Amino acid sequence: MHSSDEKLEVALEMSGVNPAEEDLEKILDGFTRGLELAAQLYTVPGVRYEEPALIFSARVAGAR
């Protein structure tokens, strides 16, 4: 498993973003917290699978 540092490094590299060194710690803190919160979503039984998000038909505004 890759560390949050490694995941963030890859994400920044792929996006072409080069933040200042002094900003990296704050970005890493936010990135790590986001990963933790995303993982918590999957502890809720109704959110574990894709189906709950797919049980409705999306409509475009103005379309009939």
C-alpha positions in Angstrom: 0.0 0.0 0.0 1.3 3.4 -0.9 1.5 6.1 1.8 -0.5 9.4 1.6 2.8 11.1 0.7 3.3 8.9 -2.3 -0.3 9.2 -3.4 -0.2 13.0 -3.1 3.1 13.2 -5.0 1.6 11.2 -7.9 -1.6 13.3 -7.9 0.4 16.5 -8.0 2.7 15.2 -10.7 -0.1 14.0 -12.9 -2.0 17.3 -12.5 1.1 19.4 -13.3 0.7 21.3 -10.0 4.0 22.4 -8.3 3.1 23.9 -5.0 5.6 25.8 -2.9 7.5 23.6 -0.3 5.9 25.4 2.6 2.4 24.6 1.3 3.0 20.8 0.9 2.4 20.0 4.5 -1.0 21.7 4.6 -1.9 20.1 1.3 -0.8 16.7 2.6 -2.9 17.2 5.8 -6.0 18.0 3.7 -5.4 15.2 1.3 -4.9 12.7 4.1 -8.1 13.9 5.8 -10.0 13.6 2.6 -8.9 10.0 2.1 -9.9 9.2 5.7 -13.4 10.8 5.2 -13.9 8.9 1.9 -13.0 5.6 3.6 -15.6 6.4 6.4 -18.3 6.6 3.8 -18.0 2.9 3.1 -18.7 2.1 6.7 -22.4 3.2 6.1 -24.3 0.1 4.8 -26.3 2.0 2.2 -23.2 3.6 0.7 -21.0 0.6 0.3 -22.2 -0.2 -3.2 -22.8 1.8 -6.4 -26.4 0.8 -6.7 -27.9 3.5 -4.3 -26.5 6.2 -6.6 -27.9 4.5 -9.7 -31.5 3.9 -8.7 -32.8 7.1 -10.2 -33.1 8.4 -13.7 -31.2 11.6 -14.2 -33.0 14.3 -16.2 -31.6 17.3 -18.0 -33.2 20.6 -17.1 -35.7 21.6 -19.7 -35.8 18.1 -21.3 -39.0 16.1 -21.4 
